[in-house]
Amino acid sequence: MKLLAKTICSAVILSLTISAQAEQTNADLVAEAVKQSVSAQPGKVVEIVSSQLAQHEAAACEIVKAAIVASNADKDLVAKIVQAATEAAPDKVGIVSQCAVAVAPDAIAEVQTILTKFAAAGGGGMEVLAAPPFAPINTLTTPINPLDFPGQ
């Protein structure tokens, strides 16, 4: 019985490993295709990012990084790439921005501006919750000295 359980666990782990490797390979293939497309047509980098993200949303990070690296993007182009990526895959805005800053750290201000505009337009972002109503602990009229013992 124990041997059967070990065999089943091993088979499950092996199948999960193989599927994860296949998914990573697919993302790598998409990134390579983006690099080749951007290298061939550097003026269409924004359109390439949008179309690739529409087809392969799971590879958002790899697509954005490949587009930035292949186009040797300056700060403004990084912002345009992030803008296109957030419009094409709004659910991936967090990973897109992190990956863009990872390969173009000098464009962090521009990426943050895009994220702020995205959040302001209702596209997500951090929700700020209101603090619960504050009720004072001391309802007595006379102030309490913290050095006094209880009952004095």
N, C-alpha and C positions, 0 to 999 in steps of 0.2 A: 504494500500500500504506500509506504514512504517512497519507494523507488518510482512508483507511478506519479506521485505528487511532484517529486523533484523533476521528473522528465517533463511533465506538463508545464511547470514553472520555467524550466529552461527553454522550452519551445516558445512560450509566450514572450520571454525576454528577447530571444533571438528574432522573433518576428517584429517586435517593436523596434529593435535596433536596425533591422533591414529597412523598415518603412521610414525611419528617421533619416537614414543615410540616403534613401531615394529622394526624399523631400529636399534635403540639402543639395543633392546633385541637381535637381530640377531648378532650384534657386540659383545655383552656380551657372547653369546653362542659360538661364534668363539674363543673369548679369553679364555674361559673356556676349550674348546677343545685343544687349543694350550698348556695351562698349563698342562693338563693331558698328552698330547703327549710328551712334553719336560720332565716332571717328570718321565715318563716311559722310555724314551730314551734320556738321556741328551747329549749323544754324537752326536745326529743327529739334534741338535737345528737349525743349519743353513739350513738344508734341509727342516725341518718342516716349518720354516719361509718362505722359498721360495715357497713351495707348497701351503701353506695357503694363501699367498698374491696373488698367481696366481688365486686362486679361489674366494677370498674375498678382493679385492683391497680396497673397501670402509671401511674396518675395519683395515686399515694399522696400525693406532696408537695402537689400542688394541692388535693386534697381536705382535707388537714389544715389547710393555710393558710387556705383558704376558710372552713372551719368555725370556726376560732379568730377570724378577723376578723369574720365575720358575727354571731357570738354575743357579741362583745366579752368574750371569756373572761377570767376572772381566773385566778390561778395554779392553783387547785384544778380548775377546769374544763379548763384546758390539760392537766393531768395525766390527767384522765379521758378526754379526747380521745386523747391519746397511748396510754393503756392500751388503749382500744378499737381503735385503729389497729394496735397491735402484736399484738393477739389476732386481728384480722381478716386481717392481712398480715404474718406473722412474718418473711418474707424481706425486707421493706422497713423493718425497725426502724431502721436507720441513717439512711435518708433521711427517715423520719417524724420522728425526734427532731431532726435538723438543721433541718428546715423549721419545726417547732414553735418551736424556739428563735429562728429567724430572725424570726418575726412576734411572738413573745412572749419577749423576752430576759429579762424579770424572772422567768420561770418556769423558769429553767435548773436550779435545785436540785430542783424537783419532777420535771422530765423525767429528770434523772439518777437520781433515786430509782426511777422506773419502769423505767429501763434496767437498774439494778442488780437489781431484783426479777426482771426478765425473764431476765437472764443467770444468776441464782441458780437459777431454775426450770429451767434447762437449755435455754433458748430461744436460746442463741447468745451473742454477745459476744466479747470478745477472749480468745483462748486464751493462757495463759501457759505457755511451754515451760520445762522444767527446764534448768538450765545443765549443760553437759557436765561430767563429773568432772574435778576439778582435780588436775593432777599437777605437783608442784614442779619448777621448772627446775633448781635447784641440788640435786643429790643428794650433793654432797660433805659431809663432816662439818665441815670448816673453812669459815668464811664467806669469800666472795670480795669483795675490795675492787675496786670498779668502776674505780679509777684505776690499778690494776696493769696492766701489759702482759701479753699472753698469754705463757705459758711461764715466768713469773717465780715 
